[in-house]
Amino acid sequence: MSASASASRVRAILSSTWFRLTARSLVGVAVLVAVVAQVGSEPFLHGLASIDLPVIAIALALSAIATIAAAWRWSVIAGRLGVGVRLRDAVGHYYRSQFLNTVLPGGVVGDVQRAVTQGRDAGNVAQAARAVVIERTAGQVVQIALAVIVLAGFGLEFEGYLLPVLGIGLTVLALAVLTAAATSSRARRALRRELGELSAGLGSPGAFVRVVVASIIVVGCHVATLGVAVAAVGASVPPFRLAALALVILLAGSIPLNLGGWGPREGVAGWTFAVAGLGAATGVAASALFGVLAMIAVAPGLVLAVASAAHRTRRTPAPASAAVSEGVHERVGS
C-alpha cells in the first residue's frame, strides 16, 4: 500500500463517526479512572447506597417536567422551521432521545435519531436536524448564561477559573468562524444559510421568550435533581450556594467527552466541592447519585424505544441514505 493510500486510510479512520464516539468514551473512562485514583471507590458506593424510593420518585417527577419543557422548546423551533411536531409526540421522541443519549457512547445518538425520525415524518431530514441543533444550542446558551449570573453572586471563588475558560472558548470559536468566513466563499454561504435558519427558528419575540423560559425550566429541574442527590448523600448546602455548584457541575456534564454522561461531571463535582470546602468525596458521591438518578429518570425512553423498534419491524421503512445519516450526525453532534 502506498504512503498516500495509507495516509488517506488514516484520515478516513480519524474522521469516522465510530472513531470520534470511541475517543469521546475513552476520555470519559480516563477521567473516571483518575477520579477513582484520587478519591477511591467509597464516594461512588456511598452515592449508590443513598438511593431510596422517595429520591427516585422526586427524580422521576423533575425529569418529567424537564422533558416536557425541552420538548416544548423543540416543538416551537421545529414548527418555525417547517418541520413541526406536536407536543405530545415531541415528549415521546425526547424521552427516547434522552435514553439513547444516556446509554450509548457519545451522548448525541438519541438526538441524531430524533432528527432523522422527525425529518422523515416531515419530509425534510436536513431541516429537522437544524431544528434539533438550534434547540440543543439554545438550551446550552441559556445554561451558560444562568451559570455566569449565579456564579457572579454566589460562586465568586469559581469565577477566576470558569470565566476565563468561557472567555477563551468563545474567543476561539469566534476566531474560527471569522477565519473560515474570510478564507472560503463556501463557508460564508454556509454561515449565512445557518444564520438565516437560526433567525427563522428564534426570530420572533414570542418564540424567543418561550425557548428561554423552557430552557430555564429544564436547567432548574436538573439543578433541583442534583440538589436532591446532595441532600441524599448527607450534605447540607444553602440553596443559592448549591445552585452555583450545580450549574458548574452541569456544564461539565455537557462536555461531549463522556461515557453516558459519566466522566468530566464527576471530576468537576469533586473539584467544585473541594474548592467550596465541602470535600471532594461529597461532590463525587452526589454526582454519582445524580448520574444514577438521571439513568432511572429516562427509563420511560426505554419503553418508547422498544415500542418504536417493534413498530418498525411491522412496516417497511424508507431509510435515509448513509450520507444523509452521517450529515445529520455531524450537524447534531457539533
Salt bridges, closest charged atoms under 4 A:
ASP89 OD2 - ARG86 NH2 2.94
ASP111 OD1 - ARG114 NH2 2.60
ASP111 OD2 - ARG136 NH1 2.02
GLU135 OE2 - ARG73 NH2 2.61
GLU135 OE1 - ARG114 NH1 3.11
GLU157 OE2 - ARG241 NH2 2.32
GLU194 OE2 - ARG130 NE 3.41
GLU194 OE2 - ARG193 NE 3.69
GLU194 OE2 - ARG331 NH1 3.07
GLU266 OE2 - ARG265 NE 2.72
GLU326 OE2 - ARG20 NH2 3.61
GLU330 OE2 - ARG20 NH2 1.99
